[in-house]
Amino acid sequence: MVFGFGKEVGPVGTKNANHNGDVKKGEKPISSGIFGSWNSFQNGQRIKQQPGNTKPEGKDQRNLWDRLFN
């Protein structure tokens, strides 16, 4: 989730979102301050889970083109 000046703070719960994580049109998300988890998957299986208030570990596996333009 992104707040303020485009700073990503990780997976954070939102007080005014529905069960899909959508906020009503015209409203700004209100952070609950409760962090979820970063999940890492390999071949469809979760291999690692990290606290949401940390920077995820691991290397970006995308090629240069995708890192620059996606």
C-alpha positions, 0 to 999 in steps of 0.5 A: 500500500502506498501512502503520502508521497509515494512511500511504500510501507508494506502490507498494511491493513486499512480501516475503511476498506471492504473485504477486497481491500477496496476503499470507496471512490473519493475516500483516502485509505486510513491505515490501521497500523496493523501490518500483514506479511510479505510472502515469497512463493516458488513453484506455487508454494509459499517458501518464506514469510516475513513481517510486513513492517520490514523490507522484503529480502531476496533479489529481484529476478526480473530482467533489466527490461522488466525492471526498467519498464514495469 
